[in-house]
Structure formats: structure tokens, C-alpha cells
């Protein structure tokens, strides 16, 4: 009975050993190694012999057999590291980086762990700068694919997220993407640095880079209000976080420029409402906003105030409206108090009369006097344009002509 149990135990051990020799690329438990693996040692010797004969392809094949057939051996991380070095020598950086990454993932306790991360950093930074190239067709050296560069730099960050290399990688990535016009992705990289590594010496520069990219987008033809507003916000964040930095003075000047640009854009919106949309009410609202920001953009505020100031002969035309509307109110049997209110508002000049004119036009419509309503509202629109500095002669002729036609209609 004891002999039978002994036999079963020996069979189980033999089966376990056989399984250990099976091919597997699945990562072993971290730090797990076999004390001695004669087959792995023999393969390493064969690989080194091929290297000595300058047979790099043959050596790589032997090293690959070590990591695939003997992943738990002591030789596995050595074979993987040496395989990566040979790929580098053959100018196949993508394969090399991949082998370094597998060593990092599967052998964190290996003495080669830190060396692998160091090589990855050097490769990623070199690829971003253009110093590292990829050989194509055995003779042409070309720059690395941007997708590889981006992924590599993110690996450098993620492999050691609390090391100084992490913010360095994000800074390099931001610079790399910005140089290629990929503004959104560059801003994301800089923002990652600022948010996750605020105490890094690279964080202030990254925050300024965010503001600069938004400002460049606004200056390079895309004068989107959002880009200008975000540039302003980025400059404000910089000054809040780093008020005593060496570049704080320049940042304040840039912030003031962004604020001026925002006010200038508001003025453009007001002009658009006035000249394109013919919406005097919306134009007035925008002009008033701009006029209140003289301390930020004096020139734009002065232009807005000029728009809001009625021409000298506007009161003469207002009096014409006064007479015309009084006549219309009398003929349409409208309440005399309302007539007086309209007369007073029109006589005062400015935009205070517009609401009254609209009210009368709508009331005339409700009373079945559609022709009167349309004419009054049309006159209100043209008078608004006249008030905002549009050509006076054209509006004046229209008003006096309409005075007679309105009398005829009523």
C-alpha cells in the first residue's frame, strides 16, 4: 500500500514538472522563478553562441524559446531583456519596446526591471525628438509612427506613475502633439500633467502651454469665442496657482489681451445683429454690454457708446413719429392715455419709444387694422436702424412718405 502511494506521488510530481515545460506566454505570478532549469540554461548558451557569430536572428529565436518554453526560469527575464537589446541593434524599436514592456509586466522583481524602464524612457523620448528611427526595407530609416510615440510615452507614465519620469513623459507628449497641430490631444496631455503632478517643476509651463494653444487657435483663423474664453480661463488658473512665478507678469499681460479680445468679439456680435439680422433690440443689448467694459477695452466701449448715442437730427424724426402716431391713435379710436404715453416716449428720443410703437402695432392688429400694424412695425424697425447710425437720408424719406400713406390708409 505504501509503495502504491509513493508511486502515485511520484507520478503527480512528474506531471507537474511536465506542465512547467509546456509552452506558455501567460504571465507567471510576479516574482515566481524556478531555482534551476537546465534546458533554459542550455538555450541561453546557444543564443550567446549565435550572437558571437553575429547571427542576431538565430539568437533572438533561441531567447524567444527561453521565454516561451521556460517562462518561470531565472533565465526568462534575462532572455527577454537581451532579446529587446538585439531588436534595438537591428533598428526594430517597436519590437524592442514591446519586449521591455513584457519584462516590466511579468518580472517586477527582476534586477533588470529598472533597466527596462530606463530603456523605455530613452526610446520614447528619442522617438518624440526624432533621434530614434525605424528601419524600413532593411535600408531606410524613418521617423517613428506617431501612434507608437504616443503609446510609448503613456507607458512610461503608467509604469511609474509616482516617479519624476511620469510628468516628464506628459510634457514631452504635449510638446510632441502640439508640434504636429494636434491641439486637443496636446492640451489633454498638459492638463494631465497639471492635474496629477501640480508640484512638478514642469506644471507651470504646462499650464501656460494650455493657454497658449487656445490663444493660437483663436489667432489662426478660428476666432471661436470658446477658444478665447478658455485661453482666458487658463491664464487665470496659472496666476491663481503660480502668482509669484517668473512668468506671472507676462501671463497677466496675456490675460488682459484675452479679455480685450472677448470684448471686441462682443462688439462684432452687436454689429452683426444690427447690420445683418436687423435686430435693433439685440444690438442695443450687446452694445450696452460692451459700453460697460471701458476699463477692459476702451476702443470697443467708445464705439459701442457712439452707436448708442442718437444722431443730432434724430429728435426731428422722433417728432415726426410723434405727430404720425398721434394721428394714428386718434383715427383708430385708441385710448387717449395710451396716446399721451406714446407721444411722451417718442418726444424723449432714444430707444424708450420702441416698446410703445410695438404695443400700438400689435393693438392695431388685434383691432382688425392689419395694414396700420404692419406699417408701424416696419417704421419702428427702420427708425431703429436710423437711430443706430445708419444712413439718415434713406430713413427720412421713408418716414415722410409713410406719413402720407398712413393717413390715406386710415
C-alpha positions in Angstrom: 0.0 0.0 0.0 2.8 2.4 0.9 4.6 1.5 -2.3 1.4 2.4 -4.3 1.0 5.8 -2.6 4.7 6.5 -3.3 4.2 5.7 -6.9 1.2 8.0 -7.2 3.0 10.8 -5.6 6.0 10.4 -8.0 3.6 10.4 -11.0 1.9 13.6 -9.8 5.3 15.4 -9.4 6.4 14.2 -12.8 3.1 15.6 -14.3 3.7 19.0 -12.6 7.2 19.2 -14.0 5.9 18.3 -17.5 3.4 21.1 -17.3 6.1 23.6 -16.3 7.9 22.8 -19.5 4.8 23.5 -21.7 4.8 26.5 -24.0 3.0 29.5 -22.4 3.1 33.2 -22.9 0.8 33.7 -20.0 2.5 35.9 -17.3 3.8 33.9 -14.3 2.9 35.1 -10.9 5.1 38.1 -10.0 8.5 37.0 -8.7 7.9 33.3 -9.5 11.1 31.6 -10.8 12.4 28.0 -10.8 15.7 27.6 -9.0 17.5 25.7 -11.8 16.3 24.9 -15.3 19.0 23.1 -17.3 17.1 23.4 -20.6 16.8 27.2 -20.2 20.5 27.4 -19.4 21.4 25.4 -22.5 19.2 27.6 -24.7 20.9 30.7 -23.3 24.3 29.3 -24.1 23.1 28.5 -27.6 21.8 32.1 -28.0 25.1 33.6 -26.9 27.0 31.4 -29.3 24.9 32.7 -32.2 25.5 36.3 -31.0 29.2 35.6 -31.1 28.8 34.6 -34.8 26.8 37.7 -35.4 23.7 35.6 -36.1 21.2 38.0 -34.4 18.1 36.4 -35.9 19.2 33.0 -34.7 20.0 34.4 -31.2 16.6 36.0 -31.0 14.9 32.7 -31.8 16.8 31.0 -29.0 15.9 33.7 -26.5 12.3 33.6 -27.6 12.3 29.8 -26.9 13.5 30.5 -23.4 10.7 33.0 -22.6 8.0 30.8 -24.3 9.1 27.3 -23.1 10.6 28.3 -19.7 8.7 31.4 -18.5 9.4 30.6 -14.8 13.1 30.1 -15.2 15.7 32.5 -13.8 16.8 33.0 -17.4 13.5 34.2 -18.7 13.9 37.9 -17.8 17.5 37.9 -18.9 16.4 36.3 -22.3 13.7 38.9 -22.7 15.9 41.8 -21.9 18.6 40.6 -24.3 16.1 40.0 -27.0 14.9 43.6 -26.6 18.6 44.8 -26.9 19.1 42.8 -30.1 15.9 44.3 -31.6 17.3 47.7 -30.8 20.5 46.8 -32.6 18.6 45.7 -35.6 16.7 49.0 -35.6 13.4 47.4 -34.8 12.3 49.7 -31.9 8.7 48.6 -31.8 9.6 45.0 -31.1 12.3 46.1 -28.6 9.8 48.3 -26.7 7.3 45.5 -26.6 9.8 43.1 -25.0 10.9 45.7 -22.4 7.2 46.1 -21.5 6.6 42.4 -21.1 9.6 42.2 -18.8 8.2 45.0 -16.7 4.7 43.4 -16.6 5.9 39.9 -15.8 9.1 40.2 -13.9 8.8 43.2 -11.5 11.2 41.6 -9.0 14.0 41.1 -11.6 17.2 43.1 -11.3 16.6 44.1 -14.9 13.2 45.8 -14.1 14.6 49.3 -13.6 16.9 49.0 -16.6 14.0 48.0 -18.8 12.0 51.1 -17.7 15.1 53.3 -18.3 15.4 51.9 -21.8 11.8 52.6 -22.5 12.1 56.2 -21.4 15.1 56.7 -23.5 13.4 55.1 -26.5 10.1 57.1 -26.1 11.8 60.4 -25.6 14.1 59.7 -28.5 11.2 58.8 -30.8 9.4 62.1 -29.8 12.5 64.1 -30.6 13.2 62.3 -33.9 16.5 60.9 -32.7 15.1 57.3 -32.7 14.2 56.0 -36.1 12.7 52.8 -37.5 14.3 50.9 -40.4 12.1 50.1 -43.3 13.1 47.6 -46.1 16.5 47.0 -44.4 17.9 50.3 -45.6 15.6 53.3 -45.0 15.5 55.0 -41.6 12.2 56.8 -41.0 10.6 58.6 -38.0 8.5 56.6 -35.7 4.8 56.3 -36.2 3.0 59.0 -34.1 0.8 56.3 -32.7 3.8 54.4 -31.3 5.3 57.5 -29.8 2.0 58.4 -28.1 1.5 54.9 -26.7 5.2 54.7 -25.5 5.1 57.9 -23.6 1.9 56.9 -21.9 3.5 53.6 -21.0 6.4 55.5 -19.4 3.9 57.4 -17.3 1.8 54.4 -16.3 4.8 52.1 -15.5 6.0 54.5 -12.8 3.1 57.0 -12.1 4.8 58.4 -9.0 8.3 58.8 -10.4 9.6 62.1 -11.9 9.5 60.4 -15.3 5.7 60.5 -15.3 5.3 64.3 -15.6 8.3 64.4 -17.9 6.6 61.9 -20.3 3.4 64.0 -20.3 5.3 67.2 -21.0 7.2 65.5 -23.9 3.9 64.2 -25.2 2.2 67.6 -25.1 5.2 69.2 -26.9 5.2 66.4 -29.5 1.4 66.7 -30.2 1.4 70.5 -30.2 4.2 70.5 -32.8 2.0 68.4 -35.1 -1.0 70.6 -34.7 -3.0 68.1 -32.6 -4.2 70.9 -30.2 -6.9 69.0 -28.4 -4.7 66.0 -27.6 -1.8 68.2 -26.6 -4.0 70.1 -24.2 -5.1 66.8 -22.7 -1.5 65.8 -22.1 -0.6 69.1 -20.5 -3.8 69.0 -18.4 -2.9 65.5 -17.2 0.4 66.9 -16.0 -1.1 69.9 -14.3 -3.9 67.9 -12.6 -1.9 64.9 -11.4 1.5 66.5 -10.8 0.8 70.0 -9.6 4.1 70.1 -7.7 6.2 69.2 -10.6 8.6 71.9 -11.8 7.0 71.3 -15.3 3.5 72.1 -14.2 3.6 75.9 -14.5 5.0 75.7 -18.1 2.3 73.1 -18.9 -0.4 75.4 -17.7 0.9 78.2 -19.8 1.1 75.9 -22.8 -2.6 75.2 -22.4 -3.4 78.9 -22.5 -1.0 79.4 -25.5 -2.6 76.7 -27.5 -6.1 78.1 -27.0 -4.8 81.5 -27.9 -3.1 80.3 -31.0 -6.3 78.6 -32.1 -8.2 81.9 -31.7 -5.5 83.7 -33.7 -5.0 81.2 -36.5 -8.4 81.9 -38.2 -10.6 80.1 -35.7 -11.8 83.1 -33.7 -14.2 81.0 -31.8 -15.5 82.7 -28.7 -15.0 79.4 -26.8 -11.2 79.3 -27.6 -10.7 82.9 -26.4 -12.7 82.2 -23.2 -10.7 79.1 -22.5 -7.5 80.9 -23.0 -8.6 83.5 -20.5 -9.5 80.8 -18.0 -6.2 79.0 -18.5 -4.3 82.3 -17.8 -6.4 82.9 -14.7 -5.7 79.3 -13.5 -2.0 79.9 -14.0 -2.0 83.2 -12.0 -4.0 81.6 -9.2 -1.7 78.6 -8.9 1.6 80.3 -9.5 1.2 84.0 -8.7 4.8 84.6 -7.9 6.4 82.7 -10.8 8.9 84.3 -13.1 6.4 84.4 -16.0 3.5 85.8 -14.0 3.9 89.3 -15.4 3.8 88.1 -19.0 0.7 85.9 -18.1 -1.1 89.0 -16.7 -0.4 90.8 -19.9 -1.7 87.9 -22.0 -4.8 87.6 -19.8 -5.6 91.3 -20.4 -5.2 90.7 -24.1 -7.7 87.9 -24.0 -10.2 90.0 -22.1 -9.9 92.7 -24.7 -10.4 90.2 -27.4 -13.6 88.9 -25.8 -15.0 92.5 -25.6 -14.0 93.0 -29.2 -15.9 89.9 -30.2 -19.0 91.1 -28.3 -18.8 94.3 -30.3 -18.7 92.2 -33.5 -21.8 90.4 -32.4 -23.6 93.7 -31.8 -22.7 94.9 -35.3 -23.9 91.6 -36.7 -27.3 91.9 -35.1 -27.6 95.5 -36.3 -26.4 95.2 -39.9 -27.1 91.5 -40.8 -30.0 90.5 -38.7 -31.7 93.9 -38.5 -32.5 93.2 -34.8 -32.1 96.6 -33.1 -33.1 95.3 -29.7 -30.5 92.5 -29.6 -27.9 95.0 -30.9 -28.7 97.5 -28.2 -28.3 94.8 -25.5 -24.8 93.9 -26.9 -23.7 97.5 -27.3 -24.7 98.2 -23.7 -22.6 95.2 -22.5 -19.6 96.4 -24.5 -20.1 100.0 -23.3 -19.9 98.9 -19.7 -16.4 97.4 -20.2 -14.4 100.6 -20.9 -11.7 99.6 -18.4 -11.0 96.4 -20.4 -11.3 97.6 -24.0 -11.6 101.4 -24.2 -11.7 101.5 -28.0 -14.6 98.9 -28.3 -16.5 100.6 -25.5 -16.2 104.0 -27.2 -17.5 102.5 -30.4 -20.5 101.0 -28.6 -21.3 104.3 -26.9 -21.2 106.0 -30.2 -23.7 103.5 -31.5 -26.0 104.1 -28.5 -25.9 107.9 -28.9 -28.6 109.1 -31.3 -27.7 111.4 -34.2 -28.3 115.2 -33.7 -31.2 115.2 -36.0 -32.8 112.1 -34.6 -35.2 114.2 -32.4 -36.6 115.9 -35.5 -37.5 112.5 -36.9 -38.8 111.5 -33.5 -41.1 114.5 -33.6 -42.4 113.3 -37.0 -43.2 109.9 -35.4 -44.9 111.8 -32.6 -47.2 113.5 -35.0 -47.8 110.4 -37.0 -48.6 108.2 -34.1 -50.8 110.8 -32.5 -52.8 110.9 -35.7 -53.0 107.1 -35.9 -54.1 106.8 -32.4 -56.8 109.3 -32.8 -58.1 107.7 -36.0 -58.0 104.2 -34.6 -60.0 105.3 -31.5 -57.2 104.1 -29.2 -57.4 105.1 -25.5 -56.2 108.7 -25.2 -54.0 107.9 -22.2 -52.1 105.5 -24.3 -51.8 108.1 -27.0 -50.2 110.5 -24.5 -47.8 107.8 -23.3 -46.6 107.2 -26.8 -46.2 110.9 -27.5 -44.2 111.4 -24.4 -41.9 108.5 -25.1 -41.3 109.4 -28.7 -40.6 113.0 -27.8 -37.9 111.8 -25.3 -36.0 110.2 -28.1 -33.8 107.1 -27.8 -35.0 103.6 -27.7 -37.6 104.2 -25.0 -40.3 104.7 -27.6 -39.8 101.4 -29.4 -41.8 99.3 -26.9 -44.7 101.7 -27.3 -44.6 101.6 -31.0 -44.7 97.8 -31.0 -47.5 97.9 -28.5 -49.6 100.1 -30.8 -48.8 98.0 -33.8 -49.9 94.9 -32.1 -53.0 96.6 -30.8 -53.9 97.8 -34.3 -53.5 94.2 -35.5 -55.9 93.0 -32.8 -58.4 95.7 -33.8 -58.5 94.5 -37.3 -56.2 97.2 -38.7 -53.6 94.9 -40.1 -52.3 97.4 -42.7 -51.7 100.0 -40.0 -49.9 97.4 -37.7 -47.5 96.3 -40.5 -46.6 99.9 -41.5 -46.0 101.0 -37.9 -43.8 98.0 -37.1 -41.8 98.4 -40.3 -41.3 102.1 -39.4 -40.1 101.1 -36.0 -37.5 98.8 -37.5 -36.2 101.4 -39.9 -36.2 104.0 -37.2 -34.1 101.7 -35.0 -31.6 101.4 -37.8 -31.6 105.2 -38.2 -31.0 105.7 -34.5 -28.0 103.3 -34.6 -26.2 105.5 -37.1 -27.5 104.0 -40.4 -27.9 106.4 -43.4 -30.3 109.1 -42.4 -31.5 110.3 -45.8 -33.0 107.0 -46.8 -34.8 106.5 -43.5 -36.0 110.1 -43.5 -37.6 109.8 -47.0 -39.3 106.6 -45.9 -40.7 108.2 -42.8 -42.2 111.2 -44.5 -43.5 109.1 -47.4 -45.2 106.7 -45.0 -46.7 109.5 -43.1 -48.9 110.4 -46.0 -49.6 106.8 -46.9 -50.7 106.0 -43.4 -53.0 109.0 -43.4 -54.5 107.6 -46.6 -54.9 104.1 -45.1 -56.7 105.3 -42.1 
